[in-house]
């Protein structure tokens, strides 16, 4: 019985991490994107001359359905952001993301 434990522990840690990452991504993990009205997602300032400053948290693997080649960026809730969403810097579109079973992908 302890032999199996030793065999599992003898694998390099990087290989174990790679296998666990691979197991997490299945075809059911694909996201369904729906475009959101930017006015409903981001609070606009009274002065249109002042740009809204948003903090993005890196690019995600999904690409913009409109641009087809631009990777979307994650925008979490913050002072001027009402809803966490994915953002395309190219066409400035906002998207909600859900799993194929309807569960929200951007909630904690």
Beta strands, then each sheet from edge to edge (+ up, - down):
strand 1: 31-36
strand 2: 59-63
strand 3: 71-75
strand 4: 85-87
strand 5: 94-99
sheet 1: 1+ 5- 4+ 3- 2+
end
